[in-house]
Amino acid sequence: MKYTTTFLTRLEDMIAESDYTLRYEKGNFKSGHCLLRDQKIIVVNKFYTTEGKINAILEILKSVDLNTERFSEKSRRLYEELFQTETKS
């Protein structure tokens, strides 16, 4: 997968269809992101490059369990593709 703004938009859309909210904020995050599980908010450092934002979102997606029932077909395919790739690596 190429780390482009289009790919970032697809990840953002997938998260928007889940129970979580994605926000870009300035902050002093050691890992570039912050996850507020109780409020289901994902905060990513807004000063990151596109690649940095994608890496932070992918790292979070590995650690949370998204409700895929509300996903569109396009988002469901992306989610499955991401995690099939992870298990093959």
Secondary structure, 3 states (H helix, E strand, C coil): CCCCHHHHHHHHHHHHCCCCEEEEECCCCCCCEEEECCCCEEEEECCCCHHHHHHHHHHHHHHCCCCHHHCCHHHHHHHHHHHHHHHHC
